[in-house]
Amino acid sequence: MATAAERRSFSVGEEASLVRVVTDAAIRAYAELSGDDNPIHVDEEYAQHTAFGGRVAHGLLVASLISALLGTKLPGPGAIYLSQYLKFTAPVRPGDTVTARVRVTSWDPVKGRLTMATEVANQHGTQVIAGEAQLVMSAYLRSA
């Protein structure tokens, strides 16, 4: 099987995005996988009586779309997370369509390190997650 080539050059301002529908099945699978079965995520009757007025998706389920972008699109194969700051700004509900976006804000070609602005917005354009990621490309770890 051929493997994707690891990029060695990036431009500030470069962007990538990913669109997904947050399904009930995905929320339940994430609850099962993570062990986070908080009723705010999985029990509509319970969630109706909370400040959200209904179920909401796990924040880290939605944030995982950022990880998918970083690992597969930009910077792509070979990207290694060093850190991720996340601010959850609005709830995501079952059935919402969300768009994750990443943008290169700095690139150090000597150390192979990137800083990326990260965000997720819902189908109404409301930002639901804002953040910043620090990454290093694995080829730079091998040559260090």
Protein Blocks (a to p, Z undefined) as FASTA:
>chain_A
ZZddddfbdcehiacdddddddfklmmmmmmmnopacfklmmmklmmmmmnopacddfkl
mmmmmmmmmmmmonbghiacfbdcdddfbdcdehiacddddddfbdcfknopacdddddd
dfkopafbdcddddddfklmmmZZ
